[in-house]
Amino acid sequence: MSSKIIKKESFEQFARKYWEKLVCGLLVSGERGCAPSEGEILCAYNEMKNRFPECKCNIVRSGRSQGNALQRDMFQQGDKICGIRVIFTLDASSSIEFVLSDSLYHMHFSTEGIDPYTHRIDTCDLSLTMKNIENFINNFPAYFAALETKKVEFAKKVKLKEMASSSLKACVSQMLSPIGYEWNLTDKGKYFSLQIKISEKRIIEISLNEKNFTKRIPVIPEILKNIENLLNTLPFPIDISMTKEFLKK
């Protein structure tokens, strides 16, 4: 009897880590207790609108109109400028949003194929953060193209891994099934773990990979025979193990 557990590698997980690494560093922490001034906020707002007319920029206000601060364009008496909100559409399926204020430093990134990513910090260096945002927007096509290249490479690796897994499983089944051993082949990512049941309470584990399995599998029956003979002669139970580094050679 045989069973197999395959741990699927997910490109979505890879892509999320890729974008997180790029996006997480965009918000630069500032000096604790210090918030950007109204003048700094207005300057950042105007610069962003001038450089990227297509982006959506809003002034974030405090005061009596705070509840509608992200939507309304008109100030009410008592309002105070406390930040900016920038939404930039990067392509047909990607966008990035920043809210930078004296009470909230927040970034939200979404793109096709991954769950939206959100990041917050407690303080903000407005000047450095806005430079990072600008660089990210300008370099997004290059970032996206690089990810598409990685996607092709990832698909090739997955295909090769699937082919190796199929070959390995076929070899194990051909060798062990005729002699009646129950076995389980598990994909551990960097290597395969072959567990073989030699009795009700005895299981041995052998590590295999794409490079060594053609040499190891043919000698497994002899190894099993020797191990069983050894265990039958032991006066008491002994746990025998070998380091992974040695097993992977």
PyMOL commands that set and color helices and strands:
alter all, ss='L'
color gray80, all
select helices_A, chain A and resi 11-24+38-51+66-68+126-179+213-233+244-247
alter helices_A, ss='H'
color red, helices_A
select strands_A, chain A and resi 2-5+56-62+80-91+94-101+105-110+117-121+182-187+192-199+202-208
alter strands_A, ss='S'
color yellow, strands_A
deselect
rebuild
show_as cartoon
